[in-house]
Amino acid sequence: MTNTPAAPVPFSRIKIRAGALVFCGDEVALIRRDRAGSTHYTPPGGNVEDGEDLCRALGRELAEELGLDTAKAEGGDLMWVIDQRVSRPGPTPPPRKLHLVYRFHIGADVRATLAEQEQDELPDGSHEVGVIEWIDYRETAGLPIFPPIGPALAALVDPRAAITDAALDAVTDANYTWV
């Protein structure tokens, strides 16, 4: 008798993504990714590696994507947690992902030293180029941002406003379609 491993069940794996909203005054850094037939934005950040400390992962990702040394930024507080259970195209079953979104503030002097593009390595070894855009946070409600934080971001009274509930609505197949 041969035992064939069971196929992985969608959302049975949990991944953690640490990302940040980096503010310079009223503008926030977002990475614009242009793909065939779609454009979307993401806050800088990425997946936490197995065994990696959350703060180290966040610092590593911000250094890789923006060239930002978090020691030159103010803040680092957790703003939002988003639970993602969304089917997506591709051969592997989708993981459940927890997006941890932190907040930093920088001055114009630090902003002037940051990257204008980000290169994300794809599984085949090629790279996808993302453009770093600085956008007034109040204009993000209608942008295609993933995770979908635009309305919550645009609703802030100011970039330093206190967050009373860190849990944003879960992102599921019922309320989001992957493009």
DAZI-V481899 format. One line per field, one symbol per residue. ss: DSSP state (@ for helix, = for strand, . for the rest). phi: phi as a letter, one per 40 degrees, with the letter a starting at -180 (. if undefined). psi: psi as a letter, one per 30 degrees, with the letter a starting at -180 (. if undefined). A space follows every 50 residues. Layout:
ss = ???
phi = ???
psi = ???
This chain:
ss = .............===========..=========..=====.====... ...@@@@@@@@@@@@@...@@@.============..........===== =====..@@@@.....=====.....==========@@@.....=....@ @@@@............=...==.......
phi = .bccdccdcdgccbbbbbbacbcbgccbcbccbbbdgababbcdiacccd gccdcccccccccccbgcccccbbhhcccabbcbbbcachccccccbbcb bbbbbbccccdccccbbbbbccdcgcbbcbbcbbbddcbcdcccbbccbd cccccccacbdcbcbcccdcbbccbabcb
psi = kkjkkkkkkkgfkklkkklkjjkjbgkkkkkkkkljflkllkkkaakklk fkkeeeeeeeeeeeefgkjffglkbgkkelkkjkikklllfkkklkkjkj jlklklleeeeffllflkjkklfgflkkkkkjkjkkffgfegkikklife eeeffkelfgkkkfjfjlkkjlffgkkk.
